Amino acid sequence: MIQMSKVTKRYGSDVVLQNADFHLETGDFAVLQGLSGSGKSSLLKLLYRETEADEGDIRFRQIPISQILKHVLRREIGVVFQAYRLIEQKTVFENIILAGRAVGTPMEEIEREAMRLLERVGLADKKTAFPNSLSGGQQQRVAIARALLNKPGLLLADEPTGNLDKETAADILQLLKELHEEENMTMLIVTHDELLLKQQHAKIWTIEDGRLHEQAFS
């Protein structure tokens, strides 16, 4: 589904990725792990084009990612962040439907899918609530629903449990695993959580000194 070949990324004189090769096949459930500052978030940003590679080739469904219009890529790739990135002045429902508006989906379709996802993540009764009235786990569930609104083929999750307690983190990881299977999507999760690393059939990638290594399935 997505492939990086000989990719190098620099920030000034700091090389965060060096000659990196990486790939995900359609349907993969994968984990990316590494120390803080090792380049994990930079790799994700390259995949959803928040930043550009200095060298190398990145392809999504065999098309160079630089040739894909950004609004098309936003439909195809959903992103979940550690810090949730919800708009405090908008309700849960309004936060979710923004993702559909950004890519021009008809409003009737947006609202129908938003309600389906709210029910799936267990927050249908929070439709009109504001983010600051929710727990961290609930806010992350809203963020996941938002990321799935456009029915992406690939979901990227950048430390989605980093701000959560152990029990809530386990619930979120279980939800992501279930959604991977139910929604038939490819998923890459950046995490240090041992619970997820022990999941069966998870493809595990590690990053160290800007280089990527694929491990055998757990």
N, C-alpha and C positions, 0 to 999 in steps of 0.2 A: 504493500500500500504506500509506504513512504520509505525513502532511501536517501542517506547521506553518503557521499563518496569523497574521500580526501578533503574534508572540510576543515578549514582553519578560521578561527575567529579571534580578533585582537581588539582590545580596548587600549589604545595608545601603545605602549611598549609591553603591556600585559597580554600574554597569549593564553586564552581560556580554553580553546579547543585547538588541537594540533593534529592535522592530517587524520581527522576522525572519520571512521566508517560506522554506519549505524543503519539498521533496517527494521521495519515492522511489517509482518505479513497480515493480510486481511484476517480479522478475527483474533489476533493476538491479544493476550492479557499480559502486559509487561510491566516490570518495575525497573526504575533507574535509581541507583543509590550511589552515594559518594559523600565525602566530607564537605563541610560548609566551604563555599568558595571554589569548589572543584570544577564548576562549569555546568551544573545540572540545569539551572534556570536559563542559562544562556543557550543551551541546546534546545530547550522548549521554545524560547523566543525565536530561534531560527526556524523552527518547524511551523510556527504560526505567523511568521514574517513580521514580528515586532522589530526585528533587527535583520541585517543582511550578513551573509558570510563574506569574508575577505578572499577566500580561495575555496575551490571545490564546487561540488554539484549537489543540489538537493532536489529530489523529485517526489511529487505526490501523484499517485496513480500514473506513473511513468511520464508525467508532464513536468518540465522544469518549474519549480515553485515560483520563480521570478516572472513567469509568463502567465500565472493565474491571477486574475483580478482579485483584489483584496476582498470585495464583497462576496465573491464566489467562495473564496477560501474560508471566510467567516461562517458560511453555511455548512461547509464540509468538515470544519475542525472546531470542536467545542473546547473551551478552556475553563478549568476550575482553579481558583487561586487560594492560597493559604489565608489571605486576609479578606476573603469573601467578595469584596468590592461591590457591595450593595449600595444603592443610593438611599440615604437615610430619609429623605423627604418624600419618597415614593413607597407605596404599599408593596407587600410581597408580590401580589399579582402584577402590579405595574412594573416592578423590577424584572420579572420574568418576561413579560411581553415585549420589553425593549429590544431583546435579542431578535425577535421576529421583525419588528419595525425596521431595524437596521439593515435588513436584507430585502425588504420590500414584500414580505409575505402578506397575503390578504388578511385583514383583521379578523374575519370570522374564523379562519383556519388557525390563526395565532391564539385566539382566546380558547378555542376548543382544545388545542394541544396543551396550552398552559394549565388548564383545569385537569386534564388527564395526568399531567406530570405532578401537579400539586397533590392529587390523590395518591399517586404512586409513591411519593416521598413522605406521605403521612402528614401533610400540612394543609389539607383542604379547608380546615376550620380557621386557618391563619391568613386566608386570602386578603383580607382588608387590614391586617396588622402591619405595623411599621417595623423595620429591622431592629431598632433599638429595644423593642419589646420582646425579642426572641433570644433564646439561648444561643451559644456558639454553634452547637450541633444543628439547631434549627436553621440558623443563618447559612450554614454550609449546605444543608439540604435545599434551600432556596437557590443557592448558587449552582448546585448540580442540576436542578430543574431548568434553570436559565440556560445552562450550557447545552442541555439536551433539546431545547425547544425547536431548533432548526433541523433536528434529526440527523446529526453529523455522523459520518462514517468513522471518524476518529475523535476520541476524547483524550485530552491532555490534562492531567491533574498535578499541580505543582504544590507539593507538601499539603494536601487537603486536610490532614489531621494535625498539622503542626500547632494549632492554637487550641486543641481540644484535650480534655482529660482522657485517660486510658479507656474507660468504658465507652464514652461517646465516640472516640476514635475507632474502636472496634466496630461499632454500629455503622459508622460512615463507610468503613472499608468493606463491610459485608454488603451494604447497599450498592457500592460501586461494583462489586463482584456480581451481584444479582443483575444489575442493569447491563453489565457487559454481556451477559447471557441472554437476557430478555430482549434487549434492543439490537442484538446482533451487530455490535460495533467493536472496533479495535480500540484498545485502551492502553495508555502509558501513564503510570503513576510514579511521581517522584516522592520517595518516602524513606524514613529511617525506621519505620514501624516493623518490628520483628514479626508481628502477627501476619502482616501481608507478605513478608518475605518467605514465610513458611507455607503460604497458600500453594496447594498443588497446582501444577500446570501453569505456573507463572514463569514467563521468560524474564530472566534477571540480567540487567546490564549494570556494570559498574564503571565509574569514571574516576580516573586518577591522573593527576598531572596533565590534564587536558586530553587524555587518551581514553577511548572506550573499549570495554571488553565484554563479550557476551558469555554468560555462564550457562551450564546445562540446566534443563528444566528441573525445578525442585520436586 
